[in-house]
Amino acid sequence: MFDSMTEQNVKRKQHAKHTPGFSQPIASNLEAEFDPALLVEALSDLYHLLEEYAPTWYTEEHQKKAEIALRPVKEL
């Protein structure tokens, strides 16, 4: 089981490197100002990963909540 989890993590990292628009890691800074654009970017990245990998616990309700949260950004 551990090997399977490690293999999945390697695949995700490889996918992220080759996915256009996938953001690079952000330098961690606890003193940084609140930036709504970073939250939107993070939510968008997570939404796309969930849509692609479709884990069994990811329900339609989760999908709708994420889409509603991202809707104002999509309409711009």
N, C-alpha and C positions, 0 to 999 in steps of 0.2 A: 504494500500500500504506500509506503514512504517513497519508493522508487516512482510510483505513478504520480504522486504529488510533485516530486522534484521535476519529473519530465514535463508536467503541465506548466510549472513555473518557467522552465527553460523555453517552452513554446511561446508563452505569453511575452517573455522578454524579447524573443526573436521577432515576434509579430509586431510589438511596439516599435522596434527599431526600423521596421520596414513599412510602417503604416503612415501614409501621408496625413499630415494634420495632427498626428499624435504628439502631444506636448512632451517636451523634455522635462526631466525632474526639476522641480523648483527648489532652490536653496532654502533650507529650513532656517527661518528667522522668527523667533517668538516675539521679537520686538517690532515686527513689520506692521504697518498700518493695515486695517481691514480693507480688502480689495474685492468688491463684488464680482469683478470680471474673473478673478481667480476661482471663486466659488462656482460660477457658471461654467467655466472651463472644466473644472474637476467633475461637476455633475454630468456634463456632456460626455466626458471621457468614460465615466462609470456607466452611464446609460448605454453607450455604444458597446462597451465590453459585455454588459449583461445581455444585450440583444444578440451579440455574436455567439457567446458561449451558452446562453440560455440554461442556467442552472435550474435544477428541479424545483427549488424553493422560490424562484423568480416568477411571481404570479402576474396575471393581467392587471390586478390592482396596483402592484408596484410599477408596472410599465406606465399605466395611466397617470399615476402621481408624478413620475419623472417627466412625462410628456407635458403635463400641465405646468410644472415648474419651469420647463424650458420653453414653453410656448411664446412668451413675450420676446425672447431672444430670437426665435425662429422668424417672427413676424417683422423684425427690423430690416 
